Each structure stands twice: as C-alpha cells, then as structure tokens.
C-alpha cells in the first residue's frame, strides 16, 4: 500500500509518498510545489493541481492524508490557504483516492510524542522512521510525517484501538 502525505500551502505545498510492506514503512519520494507569489492566484492554484496530478500518476498512491489548517490572523491569507487546501484535497479525490485529515498536533504527537513538538523534532523522527530519507524541505518533511501518521492511525483503527 502507498500513502501520499500532503502539506497544503499556496506558496509551497509539500508532498511525500511512503510504502507499507509487511507492516514496515519505506520511503518512496518527496517534494514540494513552489508557486510564484507574483503570479495570479488562479495560475498558482492550477500549478499545484497539475503538479499533484503528476505526482499521483507517477507514484499511484492508494490513500492520501492531509494536514488540517487553522485560521490565520490575516483573513485574506486564510482564504487563500483554504483555496490551496481545496485544490490539494481535490487532486487525489479526482483519482478516487480516499483522503483523511489530521490536526497538526496529532501529527506531532504521533511522531514525537508531544503535540507541541518543534519542526526539527518532527523531521528527525521522519528520518528515523524512514531510513535513507532526506526530505527536500520542511514542507515535504511535514508531508511525510502526515503519511506516517495516517499509517499509524490506520493501523490503530484496523485493530480497534
């Protein structure tokens, strides 16, 4: 089974793919989709969508997981992030891939054991859990963390915990 983790952002959407083989996690790939803040919003959203379609077509994930986002202090930023998030959710949905959402604190707790962990702690645990993995940036590291979290919670649900 392959899991696509997604960390939505209008400026740099992170993605990461892991594979589960005999209940062991294996790193497959990661990356990020950078958009130019000078480009019109529709072009930036289209770029994210096309790039995610390419990732999904190439790596063929079975399931996807995305980080939930909360309101920013700036209402316009919140609206734009919501639009990017919608595109990020839409991409796997159009491939009939189920998408599950996780709160940032749940992701941090699943990997580090503390819901208020630092990004560097999360990245360290990603590297421990996925030997040989060298995430491209914080966004792709977060996406891999989301994929790992999905696997862990998926396993818990499967055994009724």
Secondary structure, 3 states (H helix, E strand, C coil): CEEEEEECCCCEEEEEEEEEECCEEEEEEEEEEECCCCCCHHHHHHHHHHHHHHHHHHHCCCEEEEECCCCCCCHHHHHHHHHHHHHHHHHHHHCCCEEEEECHHHHHHHHHCCCCCCHHHHHHHHHHHCCCCCCCCHHHHHHHHHHHHHHHHHHHHHCCC
